């Protein structure tokens, strides 16, 4: 499982380029390893693709699992 941070910085400047204010926002992308799934421990849902969350604490809601093998 890989966790990446998306960081967005917004600066508000005067016409002369002087900084008035700055705002930083972060989000997190959780990506399962190849051939694995992400399991949300709280809901039981599984995902085979990237998950995006604004809350760092939500990362702990996910674990990586092996997909179930289909029986013949």
C-alpha positions in Angstrom: 0.0 0.0 0.0 1.3 3.4 -0.9 0.2 6.7 0.6 0.8 10.0 -1.2 0.0 13.5 -0.2 -1.6 16.0 -2.5 -0.8 19.5 -1.3 -2.4 22.6 -2.8 -1.1 26.1 -1.8 -3.2 29.1 -2.7 -1.6 32.6 -2.5 -3.5 35.8 -2.7 -1.3 38.7 -3.9 -1.7 42.4 -4.5 -1.4 43.8 -8.0 2.3 44.4 -7.1 2.9 40.8 -6.2 3.0 41.3 -2.4 1.6 38.4 -0.5 -1.7 39.1 1.3 -2.5 35.6 2.5 -1.7 32.0 1.9 -3.7 28.8 2.4 -2.5 25.2 2.3 -4.8 22.2 1.9 -3.7 18.6 2.0 -5.4 15.4 0.8 -4.2 11.8 0.8 -4.2 9.1 -1.9 -4.1 5.5 -0.7 -3.1 3.1 -3.5 -3.1 -0.7 -3.1 -0.1 -2.7 -4.2 -0.5 -4.5 -7.6 -2.8 -7.5 -7.3 -4.1 -6.4 -3.8 -7.3 -4.7 -2.6 -7.9 -2.1 0.0 -10.4 -3.0 2.8 -12.2 -0.4 4.7 -12.2 -1.9 8.2 -15.2 0.2 9.3 -17.6 -0.6 6.4 -16.2 -3.9 5.0 -16.0 -2.4 1.5 -13.1 -3.4 -0.7 -11.5 -1.3 -3.4 -9.1 -2.3 -6.2 -8.3 1.3 -7.0 -7.0 4.5 -5.4 -8.9 6.1 -2.5 -8.7 9.8 -1.8 -9.4 11.3 1.6 -9.0 14.8 3.1 -8.5 13.3 6.6 -5.1 11.8 7.6 -6.8 9.8 10.3 -9.0 8.0 7.7 -5.8 6.3 6.4 -6.0 4.0 9.4 -9.4 2.8 8.3 -7.8 0.9 5.4 -5.7 -2.2 5.2 -4.4 -4.1 2.2 -5.7 -7.6 1.6 -5.3 -10.4 -1.0 -8.4 -10.7 -3.3 -10.5 -13.8 -2.7 -9.9 -16.7 -5.1 -13.0 -17.9 -6.9 -13.8 -21.5 -6.4 -14.7 -23.8 -9.3 
